[in-house]
Structures are given as structure tokens and as C-alpha cells.
Amino acid sequence: MSQKLIAIIIISTIVLGGGVYAFKQIMPDNSQATQGPVYATREVIRDDITVGVSTTGMLNPTRGGGIRVPGDYRSDMASVQYVIEEILVEEGDEVIKDQTLVKLNSPDLENQIEEARTRLETKEEELSDMTGVPVDQLENINPAKGITLRAPTDGKVSRLDVVEGEEVPLGHIVARIVDDSRFKIRAKLTPAEFQMVSPGQTVSLSFPQFVGFTEAKIVDVNPNRIPNIDEDGTPKGYAYIIDIEGENPGLVQPLMDVHIILVREDGSTLTFSNTAQVEKFIKEERVINRAESFATEVYVYEMETVKKGDPIVSMTGTDVQRTLENSIDEILELRLKLRQLESTMEQMEVKATMDGVVASIQREEGETVRIGEWIGDIYNTSDMMVWAQVDDIDIVNVRQDAPVKVTVDAVPGETFEGKVTHVSPMGEKINNVTRFSINIEVKGGPKLRPGMQANAFIDGGSAENVLLIPIEAIFEEDGKAMVEVLDESGAVKLVNVRLGLMNDRYAEVLDGLEEGDLVITGSSADLLPSQQIKAKDTLLPEKSQDSDNNGNGEN
């Protein structure tokens, strides 16, 4: 029983003592209560300050170009097809401007060029024939002045069939210009006569219109027989045709009758039974009217000798002018088409349009491509861009054209120069935090790649040898920046300050304080009753401490 009583007394004593101790810890003693609040202070110092904002973002190229088949896809050449013969680069390769990246070929381009050239030559020859103007001078034609048909060759004017002032229909043969130095005869032989002749044999010709004989030569013997019908329509069996050519002594004309005499090897002669006719002169060019028109002037007479290019007749009329205009337009279009095709033929190599790095290759060797189609992409790494965001507290330190230091985790040890090129004037609330978008231009290098993560430090400004105070000493009252200053007597006074640069630790003081002033950064009056300040942890050393701290030690 006595032991239980003793235990109860001991326990009660411990509980009572602990309560008294706890009460003393919570309640300050009377001496401290009468001293008032204790202040933490910092001196106004003179030093340098640098302001900046750190952010991150992804690298992107500011300039890019395409690996593209040369030519304008909107032109008439868009139908031209190429085959990728060889791709000379791979993704990630550095290239320089005008470097050959891809080689092409076009199996059908040569055929298109040849076809266009043939069509052009045909049209030029038609217009030259129509006007008598040489091909290399067709651009000098004036459609309003009509056309002048000219002699296509040296010779004599034969069968002139045009009268001044009369209408001349399209396709009408105005005249024939012949070289009458040689003539041609087509003769009809009996089967027996046919057996006696062969190409190259010499024959004598007798013309009723003049006395004497003219030598000629058999140039062709047709082995195919034809019906031989007399002039009155009476059948006379079969016949064979031979061609004879001879030099004109000056009197032979087309349609003249002629008797052909064969000289045999034994010296005897045989006159063919059928009378032949001079068919034509061997070299003959026709002057043909190419448009409905009127003959305004005829320059030659029948059998007059002319030189190539001499005028034969002038033609005019609305149809002539329209025909000339259409022909000239068509020739100009064909010339342009041919130049385009030839230019395309020269563009069988796809070259880089800029210095940069190959970003992608989208086609393979052997594939078919057309003008203007993309084969791949190039980006330029010398000028890149970072899009980043800054919160509303830091955005005040970001200005247009501010210098930026950029580092990239993938390229350690290197710093790239940059600058702010755009600051968004309006923030966007993201997860209840207002953030502002900014663009940073970066002077890059070949090691950089789009998509790399970049760390950017934006220079917000700096100042040297200026007054600085800790950021926690500043508060706002009535829209003004204020601080509390503790004077030598321990009194507290409120001071309005004008601030300059500010970072996360210090603010520049432009006006209101002097070096050495003590600004209050904290007070024991702000503590809860349980947060009693111990002597060794006081925010502000008591005045009895060493005089070197001037009673204003820093926390």
C-alpha cells in the first residue's frame, strides 16, 4: 500500500513540473515582454547587379528549303516526267548552295524535244513558203502589209496564172518556177521494145518543132506492165513505162511531142512505135497561194528568168492578215515550247538552294517525279529559333532585342548567342499561372538540330557600383515601393524608395536610401507566441554584442 502511494506522488510531481516548464516556454518572461519587437536588418550596400530570366524551349530552324525538281509546276512543262537516277546525299548531311543533290533522267524528254523541233521547222517553212521570207527573217513580217510570194528557186516563170486586182483562192498555183536545163520524158513501150532497153542506155530524141536530134538517157525501167490503150480507146495489149532525162538545148518545152530512137549495139536504129511527150522539167517549184486574198501587183511575165527570192506577186486582204498573224503566233509558241524543253533538258541535276543540313529524303532512286515535286527538305542551322514561355513575374525583365545566351544539353561546353525577337503583349493562363510567349533567334552551327532542348538566359540588364537592398525588405503601400529603416536610436521610419533593376535577391535603389542604411527584413512582432526568439538565434543581435556589428548583423 505504501509503495503505491509513493508511485502516485512521484507521477503527480512529474506532471506538475512538466506543465510549469511548458508554460514558461510558451510565455515570455517579463523582461522580454517589456523590450518590444526585435528586428532583423541588412545594410544598404554598393555593388554590381545583373538581371536575367532563364527559360527553356525547343530549337527550330528559321529558314528551310526544298530538294525539288527544277521548273514551275504551273507551266506547260508540268507533264514532263523524270526518273530519279541517283540520290547523292543522306539525311543529316551538310550541304552548300548549288551542290548537286540528286541526278535525274527523262526517257521521253528527247522525243518531246525532237517532236517540238520538227513541228517548229515545218511551221517556219510553211510561213517562209507563203511569204518568200527566209526563215531567219520571219520575225520581220508585218501582217498588215500582206504577203509577197517570191521565187523559191532560180529558174524561169512557167504557167503564170494570176491577174492584178482579182481574188486568188486558197491553194491556187500562182506560177511555176522551173530550171529548164533538164527535162523528163515518160515513154510507153511495147513488150518487144521493152526487152531491148535497160537503165543507162542512150537514146536519140527527135522533136517535130525543130530540126536535129538531142541525146538523152534512160534513167528508169518499170518492169510492171500496164494496159496499152490507143488514143481512140482501142485496147492494144500491154505496155511498159520508162523514164528518160536529157539536157535541154534551149528549145524543149513541156508537152512537146517527141520520137524516141534507140541505137542498137550493131549500129542499127529502132524508132519506138509510140510517140511520147515531154512531161516536165526535172527541177520545178510551185508558187502556191496560202490564203484567200487579192493580187495587188504582179512582178513577172511568163518565161521570165528569176532568181531565188525575187518577188512574183503581192497579196493582201483580211484573210491574209489573219493567216499571217496566226502563223506567227503559232511559231512564237513553238519556239518558246522548244526553249522550255531544251532548258528542262539542261536541268537534270537537282541542286541545293541554300547552305544547310538535309532534313529529309522523301523519294527513292527509280521513282518517277514531275516538275516542281519535292524530293526532300533542307534546313539552315546557322539561324535557328527557340519558342519559350516566361511567367508574369519575369516578363518585366524581358525586352525586345535583349541578348540571350543559349546552351544545349546535346552540345555540352558550347554557348550560342541569341536575341529576343518577339515578346507576346498578352499572357495566357496555364495551370492558373499567367505565362507570356517569346521568340528567341539563335546564331547556331552545324552541330545543332531541330528538336534539341535549349536553355536560354535572357539578359535583362546590369548595373555596376549601385546601391542594393535585399528583395525581402521591400513592400508596397499606396502603390509605392516602401522600406522600413532602423536608425541609430532604434526607431523605425518608413521610407519611399525608387527602384531600378531587380533580381531574385537584390533590388537597385535609385533614390531614397544611402549606403550603410539599415533596412528591416523581419521582426519578432511577426512571430507567433510559440516562436520565442532565443538569445543565440535572434534576428537582430542585441546592443550589448560586439560593436563591430553595429547592432545590425545579418541573418
Buried (B, 14 or more C-beta within 10 A) or exposed (E): EEEEEEEEEEEEEEEEEEEEEEEEEEEBEEEBEEEEBBBBBBBBBBEEBEBBBEBEBEBBBBBBBBBBBBBEEEEEBEEBBBBBBEBEBEEEBEBEEEBBBBBBEBEEBEEBBEEBBEBBEEBBEBBBBBBBBEEEEBEEBEBEEBBBBBBBBBBBBBBBEBEEEEEBEEEBEBBBBBBBEBBBBBBBBBEEBBEEBEEEBEBBBBBEEEEEEBEBBBBEBEEEBEEBEEEEEEEEEEBBBBBBBBEBEEEBBBEBEBBBEBBEEEEEEBEBBBBBEBBBBBBBBBBBBBBBBBBBEBBBEEEBEBEEEBBBBBBBBEBBBEBBEEBBEBBEEBBEBBEBBEEBBEBBBBBBBBBBBBBEBEBEEEEEBBBBBEBBBBBBBBEBBBBBBBBEEBBEBBEEEBEBBBBBEEBEEEEBEBBBBEBBEEBEEEEEEEBBBBBBBBEBEEEBBBEBEBBBBBBBBBBEEBBBBBBBBBEEEEEEBBBBBBEEEEEEEEBEBEBBBBBEEBBBBBEBBEEEBBBBBBBBEEBEEEEBBEEEEBBBBEEEEEEEEBBBBBE
